Amino acid sequence: MKLMLATLRRDAVLAARNPGEWLNPLAFFLMVIVLFPLAVAPEPDFLSRIAGGVVWVAALLATLLSLDMLYRADVEDGSLELWHASGEPLYALALVKALLHWCISGLPLTLLSPLLAVMLHLPDSAYLALFLSLALGTPVLSLLGGVGAALTAGIGGGSLLLALLILPLYVPVLIFAAGAVYQASLGLPYTGELAMLGAMLSLALALTPWASSAALKLNGLR
Amino acid sequence: MWQQVVQFYNRFASPKWFYQQSSVWVTWLSAVAITGALTGLVWGLLFAPADYQQGNSFRIIYIHVPAALVAQSAYIMMAVSGAAYLIWQRKMAAWIARAIAPVGTAFCLIALVTGAIWGKPTWGTWWMWDARLTSMLVLLFLYFGVMALQQAIESSDVGYRAGAILSLVGLVNIPIIKYSVEWWNTLHQPATLKLTEKPSMHPDMLWPLLIMIGTAYVFLLLMIVLRTRNEILWHERKRQWLSKVLEF
């Protein structure tokens, strides 16, 4: 527990000292969103229909950008081995890392979502759906992404491989989250989709740290 | 009973035993696969009656349905062999998992392509973003991911384990494919064949289909055995037993 808190504090300090690492994906996220009205069509009617999907696709890409560095530094400087030697379960490390990743990627995206909703002319009825779908869905992205990051941490040039491994696993989250926003923009109930996202989050919270820790153990064998 | 299972597993996990026994299996499996494919294809494509709505285009199910079933089963087999490797660390399990991946990918591609060819005259489009089609496409990407990961890691043991972990995580997609047509009311029709119910197809159409499904599984086994034999040849190339076997 003490080690978990210490790691969380260390990584938070590291993130605060290197703001570029997490601000760049956020800027990228904003720019991708701006590209859609410019490239596809700027009409408000049209934008409001595709807004949920656009925000979610951009969120997936931004999450991928910051995932690659999740374990890489720890593998390279030996912190991972120290953690392993300390006898604390790697399960806990995977949870801490996913939580921290969510704090610097998913959480800011969630907080930015009302601004994006305005930019993309999302109907008022869908603001809450977009916010809630991001709040429930982005932790799943961080948790699943943690497995991919752990698998590819020791491989040179693993970031493209990471995208290849993880994007298929993100598809169900994308379908239900974008579905919730779309339903809400039509004024239809969307609690079913949110419940599915919540179910995915519970499942990911219980199972992915276990897979990540199995993958992290491989780095010692390499 | 249990001891016999363990004994069989231990023998099965020995590359030498597998290599020596499997040459007979290859003969039998290929004989069954060739006979089955000839019977099923000739019966299905030439003699089965045409569908009253779809005409002759329905005949593609004799390829499409077996390929789709085998693509999913192959993924489960790959994940289970991967799990066996993670738990008991027998190299044979990892080699079998490696042998399955490209075969399953090929079946997945066949299912998607034949589905598109059938969809054009029947639905009027090559592709629909329908739940089952999309989840089959995700299955294809999962196969790609597992193969890419296996290839990217040089140390074979770590590569096997990484591939096994990824294929186990991807296993959640299989029930999604299976039940997608029941959960979401989409374009792809629900399964015509169910183990628990009497089939709704006419026996003249059904029998060739059952023969083709059986044949596809036999062919999958044949491919796995052949590819596993290749893996054994490569990995055990410096072992004495192999050079002794190959001398004869």
Interface residues (C-beta under 8 A of the other chain):
Chain A: L144 V147 L151 T152 I155 G158 L161 L164 L165 L167 P168 L169 V171 P172 I175 T208 A211 A214 A215 L218 L221 R222
Chain B: L86 T134 V138 F141 L142 F144 G145 A148 L149 A152 I153 S155 D157 V158 R161 A162 I165 L166 L168 V169 G170 N173 I176
